[in-house]
Amino acid sequence: MLSEYNIEKVGAIDQIVHDYFKKNPKVNEVQAKDLMEHFVKAGVFKEDYKAGLPLRDFIKKVEGSNSLDLFKKSELIKNEESKYWFFVRIAKK
């Protein structure tokens, strides 16, 4: 189970991804590590190193606690071939 702090961190990441998709309406999928500068700028992570390692480690923690469903405004998926994480725009219903 995730701590309250980590649940809030998921919410912050989800909001940043939502805002990214809103500002980039033609983009439907983005590799998670490509948003690291946005997460650092917002204070979610202190710094980026090893091409998004802090984010990958955090996602593994969220996945390990079966909490990927906490991402409400975007979907987080893993490309099984390359093991890279992607944020995907949620289609409007």
Contacts in CASP RR format, 6 or more apart in sequence:
PFRMAT RR
TARGET T0000
AUTHOR 0000-0000-0000
METHOD contacts of the structure
MODEL  1
MLSEYNIEKVGAIDQIVHDYFKKNPKVNEVQAKDLMEHFVKAGVFKEDYK
AGLPLRDFIKKVEGSNSLDLFKKSELIKNEESKYWFFVRIAKK
1 65 0 8 1.000
1 67 0 8 1.000
2 10 0 8 1.000
2 61 0 8 1.000
2 62 0 8 1.000
2 65 0 8 1.000
2 67 0 8 1.000
2 70 0 8 1.000
6 58 0 8 1.000
6 61 0 8 1.000
6 62 0 8 1.000
7 67 0 8 1.000
7 70 0 8 1.000
9 44 0 8 1.000
9 58 0 8 1.000
10 62 0 8 1.000
10 67 0 8 1.000
10 70 0 8 1.000
10 71 0 8 1.000
11 70 0 8 1.000
11 71 0 8 1.000
11 72 0 8 1.000
12 42 0 8 1.000
12 44 0 8 1.000
13 39 0 8 1.000
13 44 0 8 1.000
13 55 0 8 1.000
13 58 0 8 1.000
13 71 0 8 1.000
14 70 0 8 1.000
14 71 0 8 1.000
14 72 0 8 1.000
14 73 0 8 1.000
14 74 0 8 1.000
15 73 0 8 1.000
16 35 0 8 1.000
16 38 0 8 1.000
16 39 0 8 1.000
16 42 0 8 1.000
16 44 0 8 1.000
17 30 0 8 1.000
17 35 0 8 1.000
17 71 0 8 1.000
17 73 0 8 1.000
17 74 0 8 1.000
17 87 0 8 1.000
18 73 0 8 1.000
18 74 0 8 1.000
20 27 0 8 1.000
20 30 0 8 1.000
20 35 0 8 1.000
20 38 0 8 1.000
20 87 0 8 1.000
21 27 0 8 1.000
21 28 0 8 1.000
21 30 0 8 1.000
21 74 0 8 1.000
21 87 0 8 1.000
21 89 0 8 1.000
27 89 0 8 1.000
28 88 0 8 1.000
28 89 0 8 1.000
29 86 0 8 1.000
29 87 0 8 1.000
29 88 0 8 1.000
29 89 0 8 1.000
30 86 0 8 1.000
30 87 0 8 1.000
31 84 0 8 1.000
31 85 0 8 1.000
31 86 0 8 1.000
32 52 0 8 1.000
32 55 0 8 1.000
32 56 0 8 1.000
32 59 0 8 1.000
32 76 0 8 1.000
32 84 0 8 1.000
32 85 0 8 1.000
32 86 0 8 1.000
32 87 0 8 1.000
33 51 0 8 1.000
33 52 0 8 1.000
33 55 0 8 1.000
33 56 0 8 1.000
33 84 0 8 1.000
33 85 0 8 1.000
35 55 0 8 1.000
35 87 0 8 1.000
36 45 0 8 1.000
36 48 0 8 1.000
36 51 0 8 1.000
36 52 0 8 1.000
36 54 0 8 1.000
36 55 0 8 1.000
37 48 0 8 1.000
39 45 0 8 1.000
39 48 0 8 1.000
39 55 0 8 1.000
40 46 0 8 1.000
40 47 0 8 1.000
40 48 0 8 1.000
45 54 0 8 1.000
45 55 0 8 1.000
45 58 0 8 1.000
46 54 0 8 1.000
47 54 0 8 1.000
48 54 0 8 1.000
55 85 0 8 1.000
56 85 0 8 1.000
59 76 0 8 1.000
59 85 0 8 1.000
62 68 0 8 1.000
62 70 0 8 1.000
68 76 0 8 1.000
73 90 0 8 1.000
74 87 0 8 1.000
74 88 0 8 1.000
74 89 0 8 1.000
74 90 0 8 1.000
75 87 0 8 1.000
75 88 0 8 1.000
75 89 0 8 1.000
75 90 0 8 1.000
76 85 0 8 1.000
76 86 0 8 1.000
76 87 0 8 1.000
76 88 0 8 1.000
77 85 0 8 1.000
77 86 0 8 1.000
77 88 0 8 1.000
78 84 0 8 1.000
78 85 0 8 1.000
78 86 0 8 1.000
79 85 0 8 1.000
79 86 0 8 1.000
END
